[in-house]
Amino acid sequence: MLTFLLIAQIVVAVTLGLSTLLQVKGGGLGGIFGQADTVFRTKRGVEKTLFQMTIVLVVLLVLISIWVLLII
C-alpha cells in the first residue's frame, strides 16, 4: 500500500509540475521595458481547464502526502 501511494505521489507531482509549466504567463518581458500590464484577460477553453486541473492536482498531492504521513 505504501509503495502504491509513493508512486502515486511521484506521478501527481510530475504532472503538477508539467501543468504549471504549460500555463501562459501574463505580459512576459514587456513589463521590464515599460510596457503597461493593465490588460485583463479571462481564462477560456484549454487554459481554464489546465488551471482547474492544476488546482485539483495540488489538492490531490496534499491529500496523498497526508495519507502517507499517517501510514508511516
Buried (B, 14 or more C-beta within 10 A) or exposed (E): EEEEBEEBBEEBBEBBEEBEEEEEEEEEEEEEEEEEEEEEEEEEEEBEEBEEBBEEBBEBBEEBBEBBEEEE
